[in-house]
Amino acid sequence: MAGERILICDDELQILRALKVVLRDAGFEVVATANGEEALDAAAVHPPAAAIVDLILPDIDGVEVCRRLREWSDMPLIVLSAVGEEDQKIRALEAGADDYVTKPFSPGELIARLRAALRRMPASTQDPVIDANGLTIDLAAHQVARDGEVLHLSKTEFELLRVLAANRGRLMTHRALLSEVWGPGYASDTQVLRTTVARLRSRVGKDVIHTDPGVGYRMDA
């Protein structure tokens, strides 16, 4: 993982410098850009392992950058945003971003989230059995066990856990989870999601599923 090329895009010179220092200290190669079009060009010429993109840019916004990168690449995309821009974060995640980090950011948290994103396994290449957060999830048998003890989950609880485990390390928005587990008709029914998450936590452990308030849920990579 060390030495991989990371594309960064931010029009604030101070943030751009900080990102370069943090990433290089962590062993990554850095390609720095100051606007969306420059980032897209740099990614096309030398595809990076991952990209960190600010939401607010002087030309096209970070949401559009994520959308256009996602058209041809599965690279991890992390967006940077100022606190209070919850709607923009959700837009970026739904445009293909994997995660977001708020400004001012913790260097340690940023690197941890980047490494988690780089480690994540695409759903299409998953093993039939997922071992995550102390759980063994048998996709074929629709069975979950913790420390060898089989847990009794409803069909919906299992499907929700499967989706979170398949995307572990990635923040899943409320809308994405509702659409995938319950169907598009439930995309706005956050109450049913909260209720199911609460039941699921009571069965698999409160430490398994993490909440990003107002945005969604994640499992650690």
DRENVO-318510 format. One record per residue (C-alpha): residue in one letter; z, x, y. Coordinates in nm, 4 decimals, m for minus. Layout:
N
<site residuo="A" pz="Z" px="X" py="Y"/>
...
// end
This chain:
221
<site residuo="M" pz="0.0000" px="0.0000" py="0.0000"/>
<site residuo="A" pz="0.0734" px="0.2883" py="0.2355"/>
<site residuo="G" pz="m0.2368" px="0.4190" py="0.4096"/>
<site residuo="E" pz="m0.4116" px="0.0821" py="0.4104"/>
<site residuo="R" pz="m0.6026" px="m0.0094" py="0.7258"/>
<site residuo="I" pz="m0.4400" px="m0.2786" py="0.9385"/>
<site residuo="L" pz="m0.6271" px="m0.4473" py="1.2233"/>
<site residuo="I" pz="m0.4143" px="m0.5452" py="1.5226"/>
<site residuo="C" pz="m0.5208" px="m0.7574" py="1.8174"/>
<site residuo="D" pz="m0.3126" px="m0.8118" py="2.1320"/>
<site residuo="D" pz="m0.4046" px="m0.7970" py="2.4998"/>
<site residuo="E" pz="m0.0577" px="m0.6808" py="2.6064"/>
<site residuo="L" pz="m0.0740" px="m0.3014" py="2.6182"/>
<site residuo="Q" pz="0.2995" px="m0.2626" py="2.5594"/>
<site residuo="I" pz="0.2884" px="m0.4809" py="2.2461"/>
<site residuo="L" pz="m0.0247" px="m0.3045" py="2.1215"/>
<site residuo="R" pz="0.1461" px="0.0340" py="2.1568"/>
<site residuo="A" pz="0.4596" px="m0.0918" py="1.9828"/>
<site residuo="L" pz="0.2564" px="m0.2308" py="1.6929"/>
<site residuo="K" pz="0.0704" px="0.0973" py="1.6516"/>
<site residuo="V" pz="0.3961" px="0.2942" py="1.6372"/>
<site residuo="V" pz="0.5667" px="0.0531" py="1.3964"/>
<site residuo="L" pz="0.2717" px="0.0363" py="1.1589"/>
<site residuo="R" pz="0.1996" px="0.4085" py="1.1616"/>
<site residuo="D" pz="0.5663" px="0.4869" py="1.0990"/>
<site residuo="A" pz="0.5413" px="0.2585" py="0.7951"/>
<site residuo="G" pz="0.2462" px="0.4596" py="0.6648"/>
<site residuo="F" pz="m0.0433" px="0.2334" py="0.7622"/>
<site residuo="E" pz="m0.3700" px="0.3252" py="0.9310"/>
<site residuo="V" pz="m0.4148" px="0.1194" py="1.2484"/>
<site residuo="V" pz="m0.7236" px="m0.0233" py="1.4193"/>
<site residuo="A" pz="m0.6207" px="m0.1572" py="1.7619"/>
<site residuo="T" pz="m0.8168" px="m0.4178" py="1.9581"/>
<site residuo="A" pz="m0.7418" px="m0.6052" py="2.2812"/>
<site residuo="N" pz="m0.9406" px="m0.9299" py="2.2440"/>
<site residuo="G" pz="m1.0700" px="m1.1660" py="1.9780"/>
<site residuo="E" pz="m1.4362" px="m1.0670" py="1.9797"/>
<site residuo="E" pz="m1.3447" px="m0.6985" py="1.9566"/>
<site residuo="A" pz="m1.1184" px="m0.7752" py="1.6594"/>
<site residuo="L" pz="m1.3932" px="m0.9697" py="1.4801"/>
<site residuo="D" pz="m1.6424" px="m0.6881" py="1.5361"/>
<site residuo="A" pz="m1.3969" px="m0.4241" py="1.4126"/>
<site residuo="A" pz="m1.3186" px="m0.6287" py="1.1013"/>
<site residuo="A" pz="m1.6872" px="m0.6750" py="1.0225"/>
<site residuo="V" pz="m1.7688" px="m0.3040" py="1.0563"/>
<site residuo="H" pz="m1.4691" px="m0.1738" py="0.8581"/>
<site residuo="P" pz="m1.2920" px="m0.4601" py="0.6749"/>
<site residuo="P" pz="m0.9154" px="m0.4011" py="0.6973"/>
<site residuo="A" pz="m0.6534" px="m0.4726" py="0.4326"/>
<site residuo="A" pz="m0.4807" px="m0.7175" py="0.6699"/>
<site residuo="A" pz="m0.4804" px="m0.8297" py="1.0329"/>
<site residuo="I" pz="m0.2057" px="m0.9015" py="1.2852"/>
<site residuo="V" pz="m0.3372" px="m1.1213" py="1.5668"/>
<site residuo="D" pz="m0.1764" px="m1.2547" py="1.8837"/>
<site residuo="L" pz="m0.2221" px="m1.6281" py="1.9460"/>
<site residuo="I" pz="m0.2971" px="m1.5972" py="2.3161"/>
<site residuo="L" pz="m0.5979" px="m1.3748" py="2.3868"/>
<site residuo="P" pz="m0.8203" px="m1.3385" py="2.6940"/>
<site residuo="D" pz="m1.1426" px="m1.4628" py="2.5292"/>
<site residuo="I" pz="m1.1146" px="m1.6667" py="2.2085"/>
<site residuo="D" pz="m0.7654" px="m1.7548" py="2.0899"/>
<site residuo="G" pz="m0.5922" px="m1.6266" py="1.7804"/>
<site residuo="V" pz="m0.6510" px="m1.9533" py="1.5963"/>
<site residuo="E" pz="m1.0264" px="m1.9078" py="1.6265"/>
<site residuo="V" pz="m0.9978" px="m1.5443" py="1.5207"/>
<site residuo="C" pz="m0.8116" px="m1.6525" py="1.2057"/>
<site residuo="R" pz="m1.0651" px="m1.9249" py="1.1331"/>
<site residuo="R" pz="m1.3622" px="m1.6913" py="1.1659"/>
<site residuo="L" pz="m1.2022" px="m1.4134" py="0.9617"/>
<site residuo="R" pz="m1.1095" px="m1.6605" py="0.6906"/>
<site residuo="E" pz="m1.4750" px="m1.7685" py="0.6597"/>
<site residuo="W" pz="m1.5574" px="m1.4433" py="0.4807"/>
<site residuo="S" pz="m1.2318" px="m1.2685" py="0.3934"/>
<site residuo="D" pz="m0.9137" px="m1.3335" py="0.1939"/>
<site residuo="M" pz="m0.7242" px="m1.0584" py="0.3764"/>
<site residuo="P" pz="m0.3666" px="m1.1451" py="0.4791"/>
<site residuo="L" pz="m0.3535" px="m1.2720" py="0.8376"/>
<site residuo="I" pz="m0.0312" px="m1.2645" py="1.0392"/>
<site residuo="V" pz="m0.0186" px="m1.4253" py="1.3820"/>
<site residuo="L" pz="0.2108" px="m1.3245" py="1.6651"/>
<site residuo="S" pz="0.3380" px="m1.5968" py="1.8949"/>
<site residuo="A" pz="0.5874" px="m1.6537" py="2.1713"/>
<site residuo="V" pz="0.8898" px="m1.8694" py="2.0895"/>
<site residuo="G" pz="0.8248" px="m2.2387" py="2.1609"/>
<site residuo="E" pz="0.4597" px="m2.2490" py="2.0587"/>
<site residuo="E" pz="0.5247" px="m2.4375" py="1.7371"/>
<site residuo="D" pz="0.2055" px="m2.6463" py="1.7546"/>
<site residuo="Q" pz="m0.0048" px="m2.3343" py="1.8005"/>
<site residuo="K" pz="0.1635" px="m2.1673" py="1.5038"/>
<site residuo="I" pz="0.0832" px="m2.4659" py="1.2852"/>
<site residuo="R" pz="m0.2788" px="m2.4648" py="1.4065"/>
<site residuo="A" pz="m0.3089" px="m2.0966" py="1.3182"/>
<site residuo="L" pz="m0.1565" px="m2.1444" py="0.9731"/>
<site residuo="E" pz="m0.3900" px="m2.4332" py="0.9027"/>
<site residuo="A" pz="m0.6826" px="m2.2182" py="1.0213"/>
<site residuo="G" pz="m0.6039" px="m1.9675" py="0.7452"/>
<site residuo="A" pz="m0.3204" px="m1.7492" py="0.8711"/>
<site residuo="D" pz="m0.0656" px="m1.6534" py="0.6067"/>
<site residuo="D" pz="0.2387" px="m1.6095" py="0.8265"/>
<site residuo="Y" pz="0.3616" px="m1.5791" py="1.1835"/>
<site residuo="V" pz="0.6072" px="m1.3553" py="1.3626"/>
<site residuo="T" pz="0.7605" px="m1.4495" py="1.6962"/>
<site residuo="K" pz="0.7832" px="m1.2241" py="2.0005"/>
<site residuo="P" pz="0.9881" px="m1.0249" py="2.0612"/>
<site residuo="F" pz="0.9595" px="m0.9222" py="1.6979"/>
<site residuo="S" pz="1.1810" px="m0.7134" py="1.4735"/>
<site residuo="P" pz="0.9835" px="m0.4107" py="1.3450"/>
<site residuo="G" pz="1.1585" px="m0.4303" py="1.0096"/>
<site residuo="E" pz="1.0823" px="m0.7993" py="0.9672"/>
<site residuo="L" pz="0.7186" px="m0.7516" py="1.0658"/>
<site residuo="I" pz="0.6667" px="m0.4734" py="0.8114"/>
<site residuo="A" pz="0.8477" px="m0.6729" py="0.5417"/>
<site residuo="R" pz="0.6293" px="m0.9769" py="0.6035"/>
<site residuo="L" pz="0.3146" px="m0.7653" py="0.6106"/>
<site residuo="R" pz="0.4014" px="m0.5986" py="0.2813"/>
<site residuo="A" pz="0.4850" px="m0.9353" py="0.1276"/>
<site residuo="A" pz="0.1478" px="m1.0691" py="0.2380"/>
<site residuo="L" pz="m0.0313" px="m0.7662" py="0.0941"/>
<site residuo="R" pz="0.1505" px="m0.8112" py="m0.2389"/>
<site residuo="R" pz="0.0799" px="m1.1789" py="m0.2757"/>
<site residuo="M" pz="m0.1396" px="m1.2825" py="m0.5663"/>
<site residuo="P" pz="m0.4308" px="m1.5213" py="m0.5043"/>
<site residuo="A" pz="m0.3918" px="m1.8506" py="m0.6900"/>
<site residuo="S" pz="m0.7204" px="m1.8001" py="m0.8719"/>
<site residuo="T" pz="m0.5939" px="m1.4868" py="m1.0481"/>
<site residuo="Q" pz="m0.2452" px="m1.5948" py="m1.1389"/>
<site residuo="D" pz="m0.0953" px="m1.5516" py="m1.4807"/>
<site residuo="P" pz="m0.0101" px="m1.8679" py="m1.6762"/>
<site residuo="V" pz="0.3564" px="m1.7741" py="m1.6323"/>
<site residuo="I" pz="0.5035" px="m1.6872" py="m1.2920"/>
<site residuo="D" pz="0.8292" px="m1.4933" py="m1.2621"/>
<site residuo="A" pz="0.9685" px="m1.5408" py="m0.9127"/>
<site residuo="N" pz="1.3131" px="m1.5557" py="m0.7515"/>
<site residuo="G" pz="1.4892" px="m1.5541" py="m1.0870"/>
<site residuo="L" pz="1.2735" px="m1.8391" py="m1.2180"/>
<site residuo="T" pz="1.0219" px="m1.8427" py="m1.5017"/>
<site residuo="I" pz="0.7526" px="m2.0993" py="m1.4283"/>
<site residuo="D" pz="0.5275" px="m2.1821" py="m1.7254"/>
<site residuo="L" pz="0.2209" px="m2.3457" py="m1.5700"/>
<site residuo="A" pz="0.0660" px="m2.4563" py="m1.8988"/>
<site residuo="A" pz="0.3856" px="m2.6098" py="m2.0381"/>
<site residuo="H" pz="0.4973" px="m2.7493" py="m1.6995"/>
<site residuo="Q" pz="0.8360" px="m2.5952" py="m1.7641"/>
<site residuo="V" pz="1.0789" px="m2.4029" py="m1.5461"/>
<site residuo="A" pz="1.3708" px="m2.1912" py="m1.6651"/>
<site residuo="R" pz="1.6426" px="m1.9959" py="m1.4875"/>
<site residuo="D" pz="1.8320" px="m1.7272" py="m1.6810"/>
<site residuo="G" pz="1.6864" px="m1.8725" py="m2.0009"/>
<site residuo="E" pz="1.8059" px="m2.2264" py="m1.9277"/>
<site residuo="V" pz="1.5341" px="m2.4908" py="m1.8960"/>
<site residuo="L" pz="1.5547" px="m2.6917" py="m1.5731"/>
<site residuo="H" pz="1.4622" px="m3.0581" py="m1.5741"/>
<site residuo="L" pz="1.2243" px="m3.1258" py="m1.2861"/>
<site residuo="S" pz="1.0220" px="m3.4328" py="m1.2029"/>
<site residuo="K" pz="0.6435" px="m3.4015" py="m1.1999"/>
<site residuo="T" pz="0.6418" px="m3.3894" py="m0.8191"/>
<site residuo="E" pz="0.9228" px="m3.1330" py="m0.8032"/>
<site residuo="F" pz="0.7389" px="m2.9101" py="m1.0498"/>
<site residuo="E" pz="0.4127" px="m2.9389" py="m0.8558"/>
<site residuo="L" pz="0.5864" px="m2.8520" py="m0.5278"/>
<site residuo="L" pz="0.7527" px="m2.5497" py="m0.6880"/>
<site residuo="R" pz="0.4196" px="m2.4448" py="m0.8422"/>
<site residuo="V" pz="0.2430" px="m2.4506" py="m0.5058"/>
<site residuo="L" pz="0.5209" px="m2.2541" py="m0.3349"/>
<site residuo="A" pz="0.5328" px="m1.9994" py="m0.6188"/>
<site residuo="A" pz="0.1543" px="m1.9638" py="m0.6212"/>
<site residuo="N" pz="0.1708" px="m1.8773" py="m0.2521"/>
<site residuo="R" pz="0.4975" px="m1.6806" py="m0.2571"/>
<site residuo="G" pz="0.5366" px="m1.4617" py="0.0454"/>
<site residuo="R" pz="0.3199" px="m1.7022" py="0.2455"/>
<site residuo="L" pz="0.4479" px="m1.9677" py="0.4830"/>
<site residuo="M" pz="0.3144" px="m2.3103" py="0.3791"/>
<site residuo="T" pz="0.3019" px="m2.5741" py="0.6516"/>
<site residuo="H" pz="0.4371" px="m2.9253" py="0.5978"/>
<site residuo="R" pz="0.0832" px="m3.0644" py="0.6162"/>
<site residuo="A" pz="m0.0530" px="m2.8147" py="0.3629"/>
<site residuo="L" pz="0.2245" px="m2.8889" py="0.1110"/>
<site residuo="L" pz="0.2022" px="m3.2646" py="0.1562"/>
<site residuo="S" pz="m0.1761" px="m3.2662" py="0.1209"/>
<site residuo="E" pz="m0.1750" px="m3.0476" py="m0.1897"/>
<site residuo="V" pz="0.1196" px="m3.2055" py="m0.3728"/>
<site residuo="W" pz="0.1024" px="m3.5709" py="m0.2650"/>
<site residuo="G" pz="m0.2540" px="m3.5996" py="m0.1360"/>
<site residuo="P" pz="m0.4200" px="m3.6244" py="0.2085"/>
<site residuo="G" pz="m0.2779" px="m3.9707" py="0.2669"/>
<site residuo="Y" pz="0.0733" px="m3.8212" py="0.2865"/>
<site residuo="A" pz="m0.0164" px="m3.5355" py="0.5244"/>
<site residuo="S" pz="0.2216" px="m3.6617" py="0.7948"/>
<site residuo="D" pz="0.5083" px="m3.7816" py="0.5730"/>
<site residuo="T" pz="0.7509" px="m3.4963" py="0.6380"/>
<site residuo="Q" pz="1.0497" px="m3.7039" py="0.5293"/>
<site residuo="V" pz="0.9308" px="m3.7294" py="0.1686"/>
<site residuo="L" pz="0.8757" px="m3.3528" py="0.1704"/>
<site residuo="R" pz="1.2242" px="m3.2786" py="0.3068"/>
<site residuo="T" pz="1.3821" px="m3.5101" py="0.0500"/>
<site residuo="T" pz="1.1934" px="m3.3481" py="m0.2388"/>
<site residuo="V" pz="1.2723" px="m2.9967" py="m0.1176"/>
<site residuo="A" pz="1.6428" px="m3.0896" py="m0.1026"/>
<site residuo="R" pz="1.6331" px="m3.2194" py="m0.4628"/>
<site residuo="L" pz="1.4393" px="m2.9150" py="m0.5787"/>
<site residuo="R" pz="1.6885" px="m2.6783" py="m0.4160"/>
<site residuo="S" pz="1.9736" px="m2.8546" py="m0.5941"/>
<site residuo="R" pz="1.8031" px="m2.7731" py="m0.9248"/>
<site residuo="V" pz="1.6578" px="m2.4242" py="m0.8752"/>
<site residuo="G" pz="1.9069" px="m2.2856" py="m0.6218"/>
<site residuo="K" pz="1.9382" px="m2.3010" py="m0.2460"/>
<site residuo="D" pz="1.8236" px="m1.9398" py="m0.2072"/>
<site residuo="V" pz="1.4812" px="m1.9941" py="m0.3660"/>
<site residuo="I" pz="1.3058" px="m2.1927" py="m0.0916"/>
<site residuo="H" pz="1.3297" px="m2.0826" py="0.2697"/>
<site residuo="T" pz="1.2772" px="m2.3077" py="0.5724"/>
<site residuo="D" pz="1.0839" px="m2.2214" py="0.8865"/>
<site residuo="P" pz="1.2143" px="m2.5044" py="1.1097"/>
<site residuo="G" pz="0.9481" px="m2.7422" py="1.2311"/>
<site residuo="V" pz="0.6695" px="m2.5542" py="1.0502"/>
<site residuo="G" pz="0.7085" px="m2.5347" py="0.6726"/>
<site residuo="Y" pz="0.8568" px="m2.3606" py="0.3688"/>
<site residuo="R" pz="0.8128" px="m2.0371" py="0.1746"/>
<site residuo="M" pz="0.9269" px="m1.8533" py="m0.1344"/>
<site residuo="D" pz="0.9861" px="m1.4778" py="m0.1154"/>
<site residuo="A" pz="0.7154" px="m1.2559" py="m0.2612"/>
// end
